[in-house]
Amino acid sequence: MEKSGLSGFSLADAQPPRAKGAWRLYEIEAVVWDGRSLRIQMQDHTRSVTISFDLPTSFRSQDEGDMLDYWTVRKAEEIEVATVYTIEQSPYLEWLSANSVAGLTGPQKHWLIAGLDQCVEVICDADDLPTIEMRILK
């Protein structure tokens, strides 16, 4: 864990219902940035879930296979598989905090939205919480 600088996985308080299928995770269908908010649209065979962040500082999307160090740390910290995590320490958060030219306004938090084949990492003000909306598919 120390080698990667990644530690402190926690399950977010708000989680969508578990998806049906592999790993009980949703497939990320779209990541939409409109200049103010970030919407991560996910679904399984029966539900659609949208996780939104207002004015995130930064975000990036990666193939889950490129994040093996994340899954190793999550497992070592005995945190279950879920959709929404926070990460206390990460190279991404450290790099952004040290290199931001915009002048961060305060403490930042690293969120991880885990999809079946894709994941989205979001950095935002520590006090900002995402919203989760769900709808049943017909």
Order of alpha helices (4+ residues) and beta strands (2+ residues): beta-beta-beta-beta-beta-alpha-beta-alpha-beta-beta-beta
